Amino acid sequence: MSLPKEKKQARFMMHVSLIIGALCIILFVMSIAMKMWLMAIGMALCGVAQYFSYKGWQKKA
């Protein structure tokens, strides 16, 4: 059936969420260092969203 394909897609999306979350953390630190506060808030929110996305895909995998 299509269950293995769904698990494969869930694992792939977990990795995508992890990579985007890592980039958000890097940009968060850089934006704080450059004192770009609005961007720092945006990257923090993006990182939190990616965490919940990762957990959602983890339940499906």
C-alpha positions as CSV (number, residue, x, y, z in Angstrom):
1,M,0.0,0.0,0.0
2,S,1.0,3.6,0.2
3,L,2.1,3.5,3.9
4,P,5.8,3.2,3.3
5,K,5.7,6.1,0.8
6,E,3.9,8.3,3.5
7,K,6.6,7.4,6.1
8,K,9.3,8.2,3.6
9,Q,7.7,11.6,2.9
10,A,7.3,12.2,6.6
11,R,11.0,11.5,7.2
12,F,12.0,13.8,4.4
13,M,9.8,16.6,5.7
14,M,11.3,16.1,9.2
15,H,14.8,16.7,7.7
16,V,13.5,19.8,5.8
17,S,12.0,21.2,9.0
18,L,15.3,20.5,10.8
19,I,17.4,22.3,8.2
20,I,15.0,25.3,8.0
21,G,15.0,25.5,11.8
22,A,18.8,25.4,11.9
23,L,18.9,28.3,9.4
24,C,16.4,30.2,11.5
25,I,18.6,29.8,14.6
26,I,21.7,31.0,12.7
27,L,19.9,34.0,11.3
28,F,18.4,34.7,14.7
29,V,21.9,34.9,16.2
30,M,23.2,37.0,13.3
31,S,20.3,39.4,13.5
32,I,20.8,40.0,17.2
33,A,24.5,40.6,16.6
34,M,23.6,43.2,13.9
35,K,20.9,44.6,16.2
36,M,18.1,44.0,13.7
37,W,15.4,43.3,16.2
38,L,12.5,42.9,13.9
39,M,14.3,40.2,11.9
40,A,15.3,38.5,15.2
41,I,11.7,38.3,16.3
42,G,10.7,36.9,12.8
43,M,13.5,34.3,13.0
44,A,12.5,33.3,16.5
45,L,8.9,32.8,15.4
46,C,10.1,30.8,12.3
47,G,12.2,28.6,14.5
48,V,9.3,27.9,16.9
49,A,7.1,27.1,13.9
50,Q,9.6,24.7,12.5
51,Y,9.9,22.9,15.9
52,F,6.1,22.3,15.9
53,S,6.3,21.2,12.2
54,Y,9.1,18.8,13.0
55,K,7.0,17.3,15.9
56,G,4.0,17.0,13.7
57,W,5.9,15.1,11.0
58,Q,7.6,13.0,13.7
59,K,4.2,11.6,14.8
60,K,3.5,10.5,11.2
61,A,6.9,8.8,10.7
